[in-house]
Amino acid sequence: MKPRRFLLLGGGGHASVVADAMRACGHEVVGFIDDGPVTPTASESIGAPFLGGTSQLWDLLGSLEQSAEVFPAVGSNADRRHLIETLQRNRQPEAQPIAHPSAYIAANTRLEALVFVGPRAIVNTGAVVCQGAMINSGAIVEHDCLVGQLAHIAPGAILCGAAKIGESALIGAGAVVLPGVKIGEYATLGAGAVANKDVDAGQVSVGVPAR
């Protein structure tokens, strides 16, 4: 795999996880940008320098000696959407997905641009993970699942075969979506919940079984 160079959008804990995965793949993280308060230890955690806010991004990209791909590295679905839309408005090329080397990605899967797959996650055959979605550490996306744009499958969550997750939905840590169940766009399945039936768009569902 040819080494790539990245500039991260985000300076929090998730950015440090993404940066670690990039370096584990042999890539370089040249720095990060963040509009919020940046902790004194952020540069140390991410392993790259803080380069300013998003308003400086375009000047920064033009000043780099070597080109770098821009990768949104924030956990919030809404914030990630905002960053991706900003890149699109400015005609910035969309970076190809990043998966930690310890993740298992079956050959017959599709990971779209700006997807992140964390350490020890599994994406099995026939699954499709759409633009900007996150498959976090240790999550399992079984065969023939569909993960919509900007959805977040949190650590340890399990999507059983042919589950369908809508755009910008959140599947909480350790939650389980049973085979063929559909989670609507912008819906939330709480941590540890078990969805044995469809969850409507925008609904928050918790418990076992989820209600």
C-alpha positions as CSV (number, residue, x, y, z in Angstrom):
1,M,0.0,0.0,0.0
2,K,1.4,3.4,-1.0
3,P,1.9,5.7,2.0
4,R,-0.5,8.6,2.1
5,R,-0.3,12.0,3.9
6,F,-3.2,13.3,5.9
7,L,-4.5,16.5,7.5
8,L,-7.1,15.7,10.2
9,L,-10.1,17.8,10.9
10,G,-10.6,17.4,14.6
11,G,-8.5,17.5,17.7
12,G,-10.3,15.3,20.2
13,G,-10.0,11.7,21.3
14,H,-11.5,10.3,18.1
15,A,-8.8,12.1,16.1
16,S,-6.1,10.4,18.1
17,V,-7.7,7.0,17.3
18,V,-7.9,7.9,13.6
19,A,-4.3,9.2,13.6
20,D,-3.1,6.0,15.3
21,A,-4.8,3.9,12.6
22,M,-3.3,6.0,9.8
23,R,0.2,5.5,11.2
24,A,-0.4,1.8,11.7
25,C,-1.2,1.6,8.0
26,G,2.2,3.4,7.2
27,H,0.6,6.8,6.5
28,E,1.7,10.2,7.7
29,V,-0.4,12.7,9.8
30,V,1.0,16.1,9.0
31,G,-1.2,18.0,11.5
32,F,-4.7,18.7,12.7
33,I,-7.2,21.5,12.6
34,D,-9.9,22.2,15.2
35,D,-12.2,25.2,15.9
36,G,-12.9,24.2,19.5
37,P,-10.7,24.5,22.6
38,V,-7.7,22.3,22.1
39,T,-6.3,20.6,25.2
40,P,-2.7,21.1,26.0
41,T,-2.0,17.4,25.4
42,A,-3.9,17.1,22.1
43,S,-0.8,17.3,19.9
44,E,0.9,14.7,22.0
45,S,-2.2,12.4,21.8
46,I,-2.6,12.8,18.1
47,G,1.1,12.8,17.4
48,A,0.9,15.8,15.1
49,P,1.0,19.6,15.5
50,F,-2.1,21.8,15.9
51,L,-2.3,24.0,12.8
52,G,-5.2,26.3,13.5
53,G,-8.9,26.5,12.8
54,T,-11.0,25.5,9.7
55,S,-10.9,29.1,8.5
56,Q,-7.2,28.6,7.8
57,L,-7.6,25.3,6.1
58,W,-7.5,26.4,2.5
59,D,-4.5,28.7,2.9
60,L,-2.8,25.9,4.8
61,L,-3.4,23.3,2.0
62,G,-1.9,25.7,-0.5
63,S,1.2,26.2,1.7
64,L,2.1,22.6,2.2
65,E,5.3,21.5,0.5
66,Q,3.6,18.2,-0.3
67,S,-0.1,17.6,-0.8
68,A,-2.2,16.0,1.9
69,E,-5.6,14.4,2.0
70,V,-8.1,16.0,4.4
71,F,-9.9,13.5,6.7
72,P,-12.7,14.5,9.1
73,A,-11.9,12.9,12.5
74,V,-14.8,13.8,14.8
75,G,-17.1,11.4,16.6
76,S,-20.3,13.5,16.3
77,N,-22.4,12.7,13.2
78,A,-23.6,16.3,12.9
79,D,-20.1,17.7,13.2
80,R,-18.8,15.2,10.7
81,R,-21.6,16.1,8.3
82,H,-20.7,19.8,8.6
83,L,-17.0,19.2,7.8
84,I,-17.8,16.9,4.9
85,E,-20.2,19.4,3.4
86,T,-17.6,22.1,3.8
87,L,-15.1,20.0,1.9
88,Q,-17.6,19.4,-0.9
89,R,-18.5,23.0,-1.2
90,N,-14.8,23.8,-1.7
91,R,-14.4,21.0,-4.2
92,Q,-11.9,19.2,-2.0
93,P,-11.2,15.6,-3.1
94,E,-12.7,13.0,-0.8
95,A,-10.2,10.8,0.9
96,Q,-10.6,7.0,0.5
97,P,-11.5,5.0,3.6
98,I,-9.1,4.3,6.5
99,A,-9.2,0.9,8.3
100,H,-6.9,-0.1,11.2
101,P,-4.7,-3.0,10.2
102,S,-6.2,-5.2,12.9
103,A,-9.7,-4.8,11.4
104,Y,-11.1,-7.5,9.2
105,I,-12.6,-6.3,5.9
106,A,-14.0,-9.1,3.7
107,A,-13.1,-9.0,0.0
108,N,-16.6,-8.6,-1.2
109,T,-17.5,-5.4,0.7
110,R,-17.8,-1.7,-0.2
111,L,-16.3,1.0,1.9
112,E,-17.1,4.5,0.5
113,A,-15.0,7.7,0.8
114,L,-14.2,9.1,4.3
115,V,-15.2,5.9,6.1
116,F,-13.3,5.0,9.2
117,V,-13.0,1.4,10.5
118,G,-11.4,1.1,14.0
119,P,-9.2,-1.5,15.6
120,R,-10.5,-5.1,15.6
121,A,-13.7,-4.2,13.9
122,I,-15.2,-6.7,11.4
123,V,-17.0,-5.9,8.1
124,N,-18.2,-9.1,6.5
125,T,-18.9,-10.1,3.0
126,G,-21.6,-8.2,1.0
127,A,-21.7,-5.3,3.5
128,V,-21.8,-1.7,2.3
129,V,-20.6,1.2,4.4
130,C,-21.5,4.5,2.9
131,Q,-19.7,7.8,2.8
132,G,-18.4,9.3,6.1
133,A,-19.7,6.4,8.3
134,M,-17.8,5.1,11.3
135,I,-17.3,1.5,12.3
136,N,-15.7,1.9,15.7
137,S,-13.4,-0.3,17.7
138,G,-14.5,-3.9,18.0
139,A,-17.8,-3.4,16.2
140,I,-19.2,-6.1,13.9
141,V,-21.0,-5.5,10.6
142,E,-22.2,-8.8,9.4
143,H,-22.9,-10.1,5.9
144,D,-25.1,-8.0,3.6
145,C,-25.6,-5.1,6.0
146,L,-26.0,-1.6,4.9
147,V,-24.6,1.3,6.9
148,G,-25.9,4.6,5.7
149,Q,-23.9,7.8,5.2
150,L,-22.5,9.4,8.4
151,A,-23.9,6.6,10.6
152,H,-21.9,5.7,13.7
153,I,-21.6,2.1,14.8
154,A,-20.1,2.5,18.3
155,P,-17.5,0.3,20.0
156,G,-18.6,-3.3,20.4
157,A,-21.9,-2.9,18.6
158,I,-23.2,-5.8,16.5
159,L,-25.1,-5.6,13.3
160,C,-26.4,-9.1,12.4
161,G,-26.9,-10.2,8.8
162,A,-28.7,-7.9,6.4
163,A,-29.4,-5.2,9.0
164,K,-30.0,-1.8,7.6
165,I,-28.8,1.4,9.3
166,G,-30.1,4.7,8.1
167,E,-28.2,7.9,7.4
168,S,-26.7,9.6,10.5
169,A,-28.1,6.9,12.8
170,L,-26.2,6.1,16.0
171,I,-25.9,2.5,17.2
172,G,-24.6,2.7,20.8
173,A,-21.8,0.8,22.4
174,G,-22.6,-2.9,22.8
175,A,-26.0,-2.6,21.1
176,V,-27.2,-5.4,18.9
177,V,-29.4,-5.1,15.7
178,L,-30.9,-8.5,14.9
179,P,-31.0,-9.9,11.4
180,G,-32.9,-7.9,8.8
181,V,-33.9,-5.1,11.3
182,K,-33.9,-1.6,10.0
183,I,-32.8,1.5,12.0
184,G,-34.1,4.7,10.5
185,E,-32.1,7.7,9.6
186,Y,-31.1,10.0,12.5
187,A,-32.4,7.3,15.0
188,T,-30.5,6.3,18.1
189,L,-30.2,2.8,19.5
190,G,-29.0,3.1,23.1
191,A,-25.9,1.4,24.5
192,G,-26.5,-2.2,25.2
193,A,-30.0,-2.2,23.6
194,V,-31.2,-5.1,21.4
195,A,-33.3,-4.1,18.4
196,N,-35.6,-7.0,17.4
197,K,-37.8,-4.8,15.2
198,D,-37.5,-1.8,13.1
199,V,-36.8,1.6,14.7
200,D,-38.4,4.6,13.0
201,A,-36.5,7.6,11.7
202,G,-35.4,10.0,14.5
203,Q,-36.5,7.7,17.3
204,V,-34.5,7.0,20.4
205,S,-34.8,3.3,21.4
206,V,-33.3,1.7,24.5
207,G,-33.5,-1.5,26.5
208,V,-33.8,-5.2,25.9
209,P,-35.8,-5.5,23.7
210,A,-35.4,-2.0,22.5
211,R,-38.5,0.3,22.9
